[in-house]
Amino acid sequence: MKENVTFGLGSIALIDKADDSLSGYFEQILNGVGGKAQDFISCVKLLIANRMGDCHSICRLKDLPGEYYQQFGFSKPRSDRTLNRTLERLGKSYQFIVHNHQKIIKEHGLVTKEQFPDFSSTYFEGKNSELGELGYSRDNEPGKLQITFGICTGMNDIPTALTIQKGNVQDKKHFRIMLKTAKYVLDEDSVLIFDCGGNTKQNKRLVRSKKFHYITLKPKKKGPYKHLIRFYDHPDYQQVSIVLNEKKYTCVKVKIYHEYNYIFFSESLYNDQMKTKERRFLKELERNKQKLKKTLTGKIVDEYLCEDGYILTKGQLQKVIGDLPNPYVNGLEGYFVLQSSIDEDPFKILSLYKDRDKAEKLIRNMKEGTELHPVRHWSKWSVIGYLVVIFLTNFLINLTLLRSEGQALVKNVKLLKKYLMNLTVTIVYPPNGFRFHVISNISEEIRSILGNYIDKYRDKTLQLRW
């Protein structure tokens, strides 16, 4: 007699619901990618369902019960070789898949006028990846090889583009690649809202040449900022007071050539930055107390080794009159400048830029919710395919949340996964009878996301038996 089996049903139901809502999403984006493999789409769904659940490594997926595989149309569990080959096929065709994805969301009206491109990275455990390079690590892993990726998402949280580059590609270069990808899905006069990493004159010219608009943060360099801040108190320019998210701002709008500069000042931001710099200053004083002691007693302060021997340094104290100035205070505290090709009310410009956290949340959900890092694949195409799976997983989740029309009680992917895994189905094998299954843990949170779609998976024969 076979033992009863229990497994998570939430991720399977979410994938099926999203697929049906777009009239066969997987058939459209993966058309022709799988070659002769008849179960290619099922393998992709399996990989996506895994990212919505426990995020097992591929070599552990074969240990899942056969009944779980039957939900995807498999007759038996698939080997890790088959699933790794699926990743490689996804990687080799990822640009084709992203293009198909863009066509589908365009047809269903899921592309908003405002788009938020952003860039991040993830790291490798090992040094054998072709795409791995040393670069600026957003994950505080500077000694490990990494890969950079870019995403673009709309005001409705629907991801519209994915780009993948080596780990040493800077944001300003990556932005140009993102623009080439995103332009196929954007309408004329769309607005790209991005941070200072992609803010260069060349990038802004490219945006305007595609007949798009931009809103971006000016990099906080002392010289250029001082030049703009002088307009803030200039009598020819009017200061406008606005309140956003219970915070007060004052703005001056200045047009320089064909660009509008919105110079903002916030008292609360000024106080926060001054407190931060004061703490940094006090830490520096505490750290240098030992050097001060050695200097006053005439001892050696530092010792350096060179090819001819040792370099011994002694200090000399230079006193100042009055209070010791904080060297970290530069006069830019409390100010920030938004640059745009749009002549608009400062409140709207600031509101749109504040909405840029939608891109940051998507990246956070990719990393923490669907557990992007670390990457443990080696081949170039497997790594790219892995990122495609992560991207598609978050798209399906955001699409389902959007189609819930604000009824969803859970929006954080990391928390949502717990509810999806709690929704379980138990396959019961009675000693003398046919098997049946029972769905359990249908919480209010799950019902708010999946609605009545869960009823599709109920055992319809139970009412006839009892």
C-alpha positions as CSV (number, residue, x, y, z in Angstrom):
1,M,0.0,0.0,0.0
2,K,1.3,3.4,-1.0
3,E,1.9,6.0,1.7
4,N,0.0,9.2,1.9
5,V,1.8,12.2,0.3
6,T,1.5,15.9,1.2
7,F,3.1,18.8,-0.8
8,G,2.6,22.5,-1.4
9,L,0.0,23.5,-3.9
10,G,0.1,27.3,-3.7
11,S,2.9,28.0,-6.3
12,I,1.3,25.6,-8.8
13,A,-2.1,27.3,-8.5
14,L,-0.5,30.8,-8.8
15,I,1.4,29.8,-12.0
16,D,-1.7,28.2,-13.6
17,K,-3.9,31.3,-12.7
18,A,-1.4,33.7,-14.2
19,D,-0.9,31.5,-17.3
20,D,-4.7,31.4,-17.9
21,S,-5.2,35.1,-17.3
22,L,-2.9,35.9,-20.3
23,S,-4.4,33.2,-22.5
24,G,-1.5,30.8,-22.4
25,Y,1.5,32.9,-21.4
26,F,4.0,30.1,-21.4
27,E,3.0,28.8,-24.8
28,Q,3.5,32.3,-26.2
29,I,6.9,33.3,-24.7
30,L,8.5,29.8,-25.1
31,N,7.1,29.1,-28.6
32,G,10.0,27.3,-30.5
33,V,12.5,27.5,-27.6
34,G,12.2,24.0,-26.4
35,G,13.1,22.3,-29.7
36,K,12.0,18.6,-29.7
37,A,11.6,18.5,-25.9
38,Q,7.9,17.8,-25.3
39,D,8.0,18.6,-21.6
40,F,10.1,21.8,-21.9
41,I,7.3,24.2,-20.7
42,S,6.5,21.8,-17.9
43,C,10.1,21.9,-16.8
44,V,10.1,25.7,-16.9
45,K,7.0,25.8,-14.7
46,L,8.6,23.3,-12.3
47,L,11.7,25.6,-12.0
48,I,9.5,28.6,-11.4
49,A,7.4,26.8,-8.8
50,N,10.6,25.9,-7.0
51,R,11.6,29.6,-6.7
52,M,8.1,30.3,-5.2
53,G,8.7,27.5,-2.6
54,D,11.7,26.1,-0.8
55,C,14.2,27.1,-3.6
56,H,15.8,23.7,-3.7
57,S,18.9,23.2,-5.7
58,I,18.2,21.4,-9.0
59,C,19.9,18.2,-7.9
60,R,17.4,17.9,-5.0
61,L,14.2,18.4,-7.2
62,K,14.3,14.7,-8.2
63,D,13.6,13.8,-4.6
64,L,10.2,15.4,-4.7
65,P,7.2,13.0,-4.7
66,G,5.9,11.7,-8.1
67,E,2.5,13.1,-7.3
68,Y,4.0,16.6,-7.3
69,Y,5.4,16.1,-10.8
70,Q,2.0,14.9,-12.0
71,Q,0.7,18.4,-11.3
72,F,2.9,19.6,-14.1
73,G,2.0,16.7,-16.5
74,F,5.0,14.5,-15.8
75,S,4.7,10.8,-15.6
76,K,7.8,10.5,-13.4
77,P,10.4,12.9,-11.7
78,R,12.8,14.6,-14.1
79,S,16.6,14.2,-13.7
80,D,18.8,17.2,-12.8
81,R,20.4,16.8,-16.3
82,T,17.1,17.5,-17.9
83,L,16.4,20.5,-15.8
84,N,19.9,21.9,-16.3
85,R,19.5,21.5,-20.0
86,T,16.2,23.5,-19.7
87,L,18.1,26.3,-18.0
88,E,20.7,26.4,-20.8
89,R,17.9,26.6,-23.4
90,L,16.3,29.5,-21.6
91,G,19.7,31.2,-21.4
92,K,20.5,30.8,-25.1
93,S,17.1,32.3,-26.1
94,Y,16.7,34.8,-23.3
95,Q,16.6,37.9,-25.6
96,F,13.9,36.1,-27.7
97,I,12.0,35.3,-24.5
98,V,12.2,38.8,-23.2
99,H,11.0,40.2,-26.5
100,N,8.0,37.8,-26.5
101,H,7.3,38.8,-22.9
102,Q,7.2,42.4,-24.0
103,K,4.8,41.7,-26.8
104,I,2.4,39.9,-24.5
105,I,2.3,42.6,-21.8
106,K,1.9,45.2,-24.5
107,E,-1.1,43.4,-26.0
108,H,-2.8,43.1,-22.6
109,G,-2.3,46.8,-21.7
110,L,0.2,46.1,-18.9
111,V,2.8,48.7,-19.9
112,T,2.5,52.0,-18.1
113,K,3.8,55.4,-19.3
114,E,6.1,55.7,-16.3
115,Q,9.0,53.1,-16.2
116,F,11.7,52.6,-13.5
117,P,15.0,51.0,-14.7
118,D,17.4,49.9,-12.1
119,F,20.5,47.8,-11.8
120,S,22.0,45.4,-9.3
121,S,24.3,42.4,-9.0
122,T,24.6,39.0,-7.5
123,Y,27.7,37.0,-6.7
124,F,29.0,33.5,-7.4
125,E,30.3,30.8,-5.1
126,G,33.4,29.9,-7.0
127,K,35.6,31.3,-9.7
128,N,34.8,29.3,-12.8
129,S,31.9,31.3,-14.4
130,E,32.5,32.9,-17.8
131,L,30.3,35.8,-16.8
132,G,31.9,36.4,-13.4
133,E,34.0,39.5,-12.9
134,L,35.1,41.5,-9.9
135,G,33.3,44.8,-9.6
136,Y,31.2,47.0,-7.3
137,S,29.3,44.5,-5.1
138,R,25.8,45.5,-3.8
139,D,25.8,42.5,-1.6
140,N,28.9,43.4,0.4
141,E,30.9,40.5,-1.1
142,P,33.8,42.4,-2.8
143,G,36.1,39.5,-3.0
144,K,33.7,37.3,-5.0
145,L,33.0,37.2,-8.8
146,Q,29.7,38.6,-9.7
147,I,27.2,39.3,-12.5
148,T,25.2,42.5,-13.0
149,F,21.6,42.6,-14.2
150,G,19.1,45.3,-14.9
151,I,15.3,45.4,-14.7
152,C,12.7,47.8,-15.8
153,T,9.3,47.9,-14.1
154,G,6.2,50.0,-14.5
155,M,4.0,52.0,-12.2
156,N,1.8,48.9,-11.9
157,D,4.8,46.8,-10.7
158,I,4.8,44.7,-13.9
159,P,8.4,44.0,-15.0
160,T,9.0,45.0,-18.7
161,A,12.6,44.3,-19.4
162,L,15.6,42.3,-18.3
163,T,19.3,42.8,-19.2
164,I,22.3,40.7,-18.1
165,Q,26.0,41.8,-18.2
166,K,29.3,40.9,-16.7
167,G,30.1,41.8,-13.2
168,N,32.3,44.8,-14.0
169,V,29.9,46.7,-16.2
170,Q,29.0,50.1,-14.7
171,D,25.5,51.4,-14.4
172,K,26.0,54.2,-16.9
173,K,27.0,51.7,-19.6
174,H,24.4,49.2,-18.5
175,F,21.7,51.9,-18.9
176,R,22.4,52.2,-22.6
177,I,21.8,48.4,-23.0
178,M,18.6,48.6,-21.0
179,L,17.4,51.4,-23.2
180,K,17.9,49.3,-26.3
181,T,15.8,46.5,-24.7
182,A,13.0,48.6,-23.1
183,K,12.4,50.8,-26.2
184,Y,10.5,48.0,-27.9
185,V,7.7,48.1,-25.3
186,L,7.5,51.8,-24.6
187,D,5.2,54.3,-26.2
188,E,6.3,57.8,-27.3
189,D,6.6,60.3,-24.5
190,S,7.1,57.6,-21.9
191,V,9.0,58.7,-18.8
192,L,12.1,56.9,-17.6
193,I,12.8,57.5,-13.9
194,F,16.3,56.4,-12.7
195,D,18.9,57.2,-10.1
196,C,22.2,59.0,-10.5
197,G,24.1,55.8,-11.6
198,G,22.7,56.2,-15.1
199,N,22.7,60.0,-15.2
200,T,25.2,61.0,-17.9
201,K,24.8,63.6,-20.7
202,Q,25.1,60.8,-23.3
203,N,22.4,58.7,-21.7
204,K,20.0,61.6,-21.4
205,R,20.6,62.5,-25.1
206,L,19.8,58.9,-26.0
207,V,16.6,59.0,-24.0
208,R,15.5,62.2,-25.8
209,S,16.5,60.8,-29.2
210,K,14.1,57.9,-28.7
211,K,11.4,60.5,-28.0
212,F,11.2,59.5,-24.3
213,H,11.4,61.8,-21.3
214,Y,13.5,61.3,-18.1
215,I,13.6,62.2,-14.4
216,T,16.8,61.5,-12.7
217,L,18.9,62.4,-9.6
218,K,21.9,64.5,-10.2
219,P,25.1,63.0,-8.8
220,K,26.1,64.8,-5.6
221,K,29.4,66.3,-6.5
222,K,30.4,69.4,-4.6
223,G,31.3,71.7,-7.5
224,P,28.3,71.2,-9.7
225,Y,25.9,71.2,-6.7
226,K,27.3,74.4,-5.3
227,H,26.8,76.0,-8.7
228,L,23.1,75.0,-8.7
229,I,22.4,75.7,-5.0
230,R,23.2,79.4,-5.6
231,F,19.9,79.6,-7.5
232,Y,18.0,78.4,-4.4
233,D,18.3,81.8,-2.7
234,H,18.4,83.9,-5.8
235,P,15.6,86.6,-5.8
236,D,14.7,85.9,-9.4
237,Y,13.5,82.4,-8.6
238,Q,10.5,81.5,-6.6
239,Q,10.6,78.9,-3.8
240,V,7.7,76.5,-3.7
241,S,6.8,74.6,-0.6
242,I,5.4,71.1,-0.9
243,V,4.5,68.3,1.5
244,L,4.9,64.7,0.5
245,N,4.5,61.7,2.8
246,E,4.3,64.1,5.8
247,K,7.7,65.6,5.0
248,K,8.2,69.2,4.0
249,Y,10.3,70.3,1.0
250,T,11.1,73.6,-0.6
251,C,11.9,73.6,-4.3
252,V,13.3,76.1,-6.9
253,K,12.9,75.2,-10.6
254,V,15.7,76.4,-12.9
255,K,15.9,75.8,-16.7
256,I,19.4,75.4,-18.0
257,Y,19.5,74.9,-21.8
258,H,16.9,72.2,-22.5
259,E,16.9,70.7,-19.1
260,Y,14.9,71.5,-16.0
261,N,16.7,71.4,-12.6
262,Y,14.5,71.0,-9.5
263,I,16.5,72.0,-6.5
264,F,15.0,70.6,-3.3
265,F,15.8,71.4,0.3
266,S,14.4,69.4,3.3
267,E,14.9,70.4,6.9
268,S,14.4,66.9,8.2
269,L,16.9,65.6,5.6
270,Y,19.4,68.2,6.7
271,N,19.1,67.2,10.3
272,D,19.5,63.5,9.5
273,Q,22.6,64.1,7.4
274,M,24.1,66.3,10.0
275,K,23.6,63.7,12.7
276,T,25.2,61.1,10.5
277,K,28.2,63.2,9.8
278,E,28.5,64.1,13.5
279,R,28.6,60.5,14.5
280,R,31.2,59.8,11.8
281,F,33.3,62.7,13.0
282,L,33.2,61.5,16.7
283,K,34.2,58.0,15.6
284,E,37.2,59.4,13.7
285,L,38.2,61.3,16.9
286,E,37.9,58.2,19.0
287,R,39.9,56.2,16.4
288,N,42.8,58.7,16.4
289,K,43.2,58.9,20.2
290,Q,46.0,56.4,20.1
291,K,47.9,58.3,17.4
292,L,47.5,61.5,19.5
293,K,49.1,59.8,22.5
294,K,52.1,58.6,20.5
295,T,52.4,62.0,18.8
296,L,52.5,63.9,22.2
297,T,55.1,61.5,23.6
298,G,57.3,61.7,20.5
299,K,56.9,57.9,19.7
300,I,56.7,56.4,16.3
301,V,53.1,56.8,15.0
302,D,53.2,54.4,12.0
303,E,55.6,51.9,10.5
304,Y,55.7,50.9,6.8
305,L,57.7,48.1,5.2
306,C,59.5,48.8,1.9
307,E,62.2,47.1,-0.3
308,D,65.0,49.1,1.4
309,G,63.8,48.6,5.0
310,Y,61.3,50.4,7.2
311,I,59.7,53.8,7.0
312,L,59.1,55.2,10.4
313,T,56.7,58.2,10.8
314,K,56.3,60.6,13.7
315,G,53.5,63.0,14.1
316,Q,53.2,66.7,14.8
317,L,50.1,68.2,16.5
318,Q,48.7,71.3,14.8
319,K,46.2,73.0,17.0
320,V,43.2,75.0,15.9
321,I,41.6,78.2,17.3
322,G,38.1,77.6,18.5
323,D,36.0,74.5,17.9
324,L,37.4,71.8,15.7
325,P,35.5,71.9,12.4
326,N,33.8,68.7,11.1
327,P,35.6,68.0,7.8
328,Y,32.7,65.9,6.5
329,V,30.3,68.9,6.4
330,N,30.4,70.3,2.9
331,G,27.4,72.6,2.7
332,L,25.3,70.3,0.6
333,E,23.4,68.8,3.5
334,G,19.6,68.8,3.0
335,Y,19.8,69.5,-0.7
336,F,19.2,67.3,-3.7
337,V,18.6,68.1,-7.3
338,L,16.3,66.2,-9.8
339,Q,16.9,66.8,-13.5
340,S,14.2,66.3,-16.0
341,S,13.2,67.0,-19.6
342,I,9.7,67.7,-18.4
343,D,8.4,71.1,-17.2
344,E,6.0,70.0,-14.5
345,D,4.9,70.9,-11.0
346,P,7.7,70.1,-8.4
347,F,5.3,68.0,-6.4
348,K,4.6,65.7,-9.3
349,I,8.3,65.4,-10.2
350,L,9.2,64.5,-6.6
351,S,6.3,62.0,-6.4
352,L,7.4,60.2,-9.5
353,Y,10.9,60.0,-8.4
354,K,9.9,58.7,-5.0
355,D,7.9,55.9,-6.8
356,R,11.3,54.6,-8.0
357,D,11.3,52.4,-5.0
358,K,9.1,50.0,-7.1
359,A,12.3,49.0,-9.0
360,E,14.2,48.6,-5.7
361,K,11.4,46.5,-4.3
362,L,11.5,44.2,-7.4
363,I,15.2,43.7,-7.0
364,R,14.8,43.0,-3.3
365,N,12.1,40.5,-4.1
366,M,14.3,38.8,-6.7
367,K,17.2,38.6,-4.2
368,E,15.5,37.8,-0.9
369,G,12.0,36.6,-1.9
370,T,13.1,34.2,-4.7
371,E,16.6,33.8,-3.3
372,L,18.7,34.9,-6.3
373,H,22.0,34.7,-4.6
374,P,24.4,33.1,-4.5
375,V,24.5,31.8,-8.0
376,R,25.8,28.2,-8.0
377,H,25.7,27.5,-11.8
378,W,28.9,27.6,-13.9
379,S,28.1,27.7,-17.6
380,K,27.2,31.0,-19.2
381,W,23.8,29.9,-20.5
382,S,22.8,28.2,-17.3
383,V,23.5,31.4,-15.3
384,I,21.5,33.5,-17.8
385,G,18.7,31.0,-17.8
386,Y,18.6,31.0,-14.0
387,L,18.2,34.8,-14.0
388,V,15.4,34.4,-16.6
389,V,13.6,32.0,-14.2
390,I,13.9,34.5,-11.4
391,F,12.6,37.3,-13.6
392,L,9.6,35.3,-14.8
393,T,8.8,34.1,-11.2
394,N,8.5,37.7,-10.0
395,F,6.5,38.7,-13.0
396,L,3.9,36.0,-12.4
397,I,3.6,37.0,-8.7
398,N,3.2,40.7,-9.5
399,L,0.7,39.9,-12.3
400,T,-1.4,37.9,-9.9
401,L,-1.3,40.6,-7.2
402,L,-2.3,43.2,-9.8
403,R,-5.2,41.1,-11.1
404,S,-6.4,40.7,-7.5
405,E,-7.5,44.4,-7.9
406,G,-6.2,45.5,-4.5
407,Q,-7.7,42.6,-2.6
408,A,-4.4,40.9,-1.9
409,L,-3.6,41.0,1.9
410,V,0.1,40.0,1.3
411,K,2.4,41.8,-1.2
412,N,5.8,41.0,0.1
413,V,7.2,38.1,-1.9
414,K,9.1,36.6,1.1
415,L,6.0,36.6,3.2
416,L,3.8,35.5,0.3
417,K,5.9,32.4,-0.2
418,K,5.1,31.2,3.3
419,Y,1.3,31.3,2.6
420,L,1.8,29.6,-0.8
421,M,3.8,26.8,0.9
422,N,1.2,26.4,3.6
423,L,-1.5,25.8,1.1
424,T,-1.1,22.0,0.7
425,V,-2.8,19.1,-0.9
426,T,-2.7,15.6,0.7
427,I,-3.0,12.5,-1.6
428,V,-4.7,9.8,0.5
429,Y,-4.4,6.1,-0.5
430,P,-7.1,4.2,1.5
431,P,-6.4,0.4,2.2
432,N,-9.5,-0.6,0.3
433,G,-10.5,2.0,-2.2
434,F,-9.4,4.6,-4.8
435,R,-7.1,7.4,-3.9
436,F,-8.4,10.9,-3.2
437,H,-6.9,14.2,-2.3
438,V,-7.8,16.9,0.2
439,I,-6.7,20.6,0.1
440,S,-5.9,22.2,3.5
441,N,-4.8,25.6,5.0
442,I,-6.9,27.8,2.7
443,S,-6.2,31.0,4.6
444,E,-7.8,34.4,4.1
445,E,-4.5,35.7,2.6
446,I,-4.5,32.9,0.0
447,R,-8.1,33.4,-0.8
448,S,-7.5,37.1,-1.4
449,I,-4.8,36.3,-4.0
450,L,-6.1,33.2,-5.7
451,G,-9.8,33.7,-5.2
452,N,-12.0,30.9,-6.3
453,Y,-9.3,29.5,-8.6
454,I,-8.4,27.1,-5.7
455,D,-11.6,25.2,-6.3
456,K,-10.2,24.0,-9.6
457,Y,-7.9,21.6,-7.6
458,R,-10.5,20.2,-5.2
459,D,-11.4,16.5,-5.6
460,K,-14.8,16.5,-7.3
461,T,-15.4,12.8,-6.6
462,L,-15.5,13.1,-2.8
463,Q,-19.2,14.2,-2.8
464,L,-20.1,11.0,-4.8
465,R,-18.3,8.8,-2.3
466,W,-19.8,10.0,1.0
